[in-house]
Amino acid sequence: MISYFQRKDQDHFNMREEIKKERIKKRVLKDHPNAYVDHDSNGYKIMAGNKFIAEDYFLPDTHDLDTAWEYAALACKTTQNFNRSHPDRMDLSNVENKLSRINNRKRRSRRVK
């Protein structure tokens, strides 16, 4: 009886690992739809065109395919975080334009009444 439950828990664990692997792969393919696995003498690496995705962050090649996808997902996530807080994105011209449009709408609505 105990071995049945242990096997059931192990199957559940394996299923969760497979879901995690698919989620990581999906994350990379969302940012790089043409990503593929390249294998050379150094190991596996995830390529997008001729570019190694994790090269910018000095992540190494690996001999495990799942780890290669994890490195690529980490590189995509880090790139997204950098782009989110990039100084070019922080200029206030967008905010000023938005506030001026809102104020114009408020002024027009006051005149109509």
Disulfide bonds with the S-S distance in Angstrom:
none
